Amino acid sequence: MNRDALEVIRTRRVVRAMTDEPVPRDQVERILDAAAHAPSAGNRRLQRFVAVDDAATLRVLRMVSPGMLQRPAAAVVICVDVARAAGYGFRETSSGLSIDVGTAAQTMLLAAHALGLGSGPVTSFSRAAVGVVLNLPAGWRPELIVCLGHAAAAQPPPVAPNRRYSWRDLTSWGRLADDDVDDRA
Ligand SMILES: Cc1cc2nc3c(=O)[nH]c(=O)nc-3n(C[C@H](O)[C@H](O)[C@H](O)COP(=O)(O)O)c2cc1C
């Protein structure tokens, strides 16, 4: 299924209830391929993706991830190669590394939606436990898990506050007037 990009962006929502239907590996690969095209600070590509589609590992991942409300058929753990990052002069806390995780994550969520799959990001998990479960190298820091699956017909209510913001709520044009600064403080 291919949809207009803006329509895909506008209609993506986090899916927190998924069916048992497997996600074919070629679809996961298309999602990973999309993420490899996401922008990256200095084009250093310090994100590392660990894709998981076996039920036993997914079950254990879920056990160490309180924020994983869905039972995904597949998941991609986005890690930062902090050891390699240090070699390029990035500090562990460098914003570029976190932003790279975000660009990859959003690209995966949108690619999944474009393919007709449900997806959801999870950051509430034990990094140490995920490292052990996936046998990650010491220099890789797991940052975000993208859950993938087929959306169930019924979804839990959205996370509060369930407010949709328009771009006008989020945007100012040019230099802010002093009144705007007071209003938005
Ligand atoms: C950095 C980040 C961390 C998130 N962590 C979780 C999480 O651990 N569990 C979860 O169910 N959703 C998580 N979410 C999803 C948000 O709750 C969701 O994007 C937000 O409620 C808006 O819903 P929408 O994406 O469907 O518009 C996370 C989103 C972001 C950007």
The ligand as a Tripos MOL2 file, in Angstrom:
@<TRIPOS>MOLECULE
LIG
   31    33     1     0     0
SMALL
NO_CHARGES

@<TRIPOS>ATOM
      1 C1         10.4830    9.8420   22.9860 C.3       1 LIG1
      2 C2          9.1610    9.0910   23.0250 C.ar      1 LIG1
      3 C3          8.9850    8.0800   23.9570 C.ar      1 LIG1
      4 C4          7.7820    7.3480   23.9710 C.ar      1 LIG1
      5 N1          7.6740    6.2850   24.8270 N.ar      1 LIG1
      6 C5          6.5350    5.5520   24.8130 C.ar      1 LIG1
      7 C6          6.4190    4.3850   25.6290 C.ar      1 LIG1
      8 O1          7.3450    3.9980   26.3550 O.2       1 LIG1
      9 N2          5.2610    3.6810   25.5630 N.ar      1 LIG1
     10 C7          4.2220    4.0720   24.7670 C.ar      1 LIG1
     11 O2          3.1910    3.3960   24.7490 O.2       1 LIG1
     12 N3          4.2970    5.1770   23.9720 N.ar      1 LIG1
     13 C8          5.4270    5.9170   23.9760 C.ar      1 LIG1
     14 N4          5.5330    7.0190   23.1570 N.ar      1 LIG1
     15 C9          4.3960    7.3990   22.2900 C.3       1 LIG1
     16 C10         3.6810    8.6930   22.7600 C.3       1 LIG1
     17 O3          2.9580    8.4390   23.9540 O.3       1 LIG1
     18 C11         2.7400    9.1410   21.6300 C.3       1 LIG1
     19 O4          3.5210    9.4800   20.5100 O.3       1 LIG1
     20 C12         1.8850   10.3390   22.0450 C.3       1 LIG1
     21 O5          0.9900    9.9710   23.0670 O.3       1 LIG1
     22 C13         1.0860   10.8930   20.8690 C.3       1 LIG1
     23 O6          0.3210    9.8800   20.2630 O.3       1 LIG1
     24 P1          0.3970    9.6470   18.6720 P.3       1 LIG1
     25 O7          1.8360    9.3720   18.3340 O.co2     1 LIG1
     26 O8         -0.5240    8.4890   18.4210 O.co2     1 LIG1
     27 O9         -0.1000   10.9090   18.0380 O.co2     1 LIG1
     28 C14         6.7180    7.7180   23.0980 C.ar      1 LIG1
     29 C15         6.9170    8.7640   22.1790 C.ar      1 LIG1
     30 C16         8.1240    9.4320   22.1310 C.ar      1 LIG1
     31 C17         8.3280   10.5280   21.0860 C.3       1 LIG1
@<TRIPOS>BOND
     1     1     2 1
     2     2     3 ar
     3     2    30 ar
     4     3     4 ar
     5     4     5 ar
     6     4    28 ar
     7     5     6 ar
     8     6     7 ar
     9     6    13 1
    10     7     8 2
    11     7     9 ar
    12     9    10 ar
    13    10    11 2
    14    10    12 ar
    15    12    13 ar
    16    13    14 ar
    17    14    15 1
    18    14    28 ar
    19    15    16 1
    20    16    17 1
    21    16    18 1
    22    18    19 1
    23    18    20 1
    24    20    21 1
    25    20    22 1
    26    22    23 1
    27    23    24 1
    28    24    25 2
    29    24    26 1
    30    24    27 1
    31    28    29 ar
    32    29    30 ar
    33    30    31 1
@<TRIPOS>SUBSTRUCTURE
     1 LIG1         1 GROUP 0 **** ****
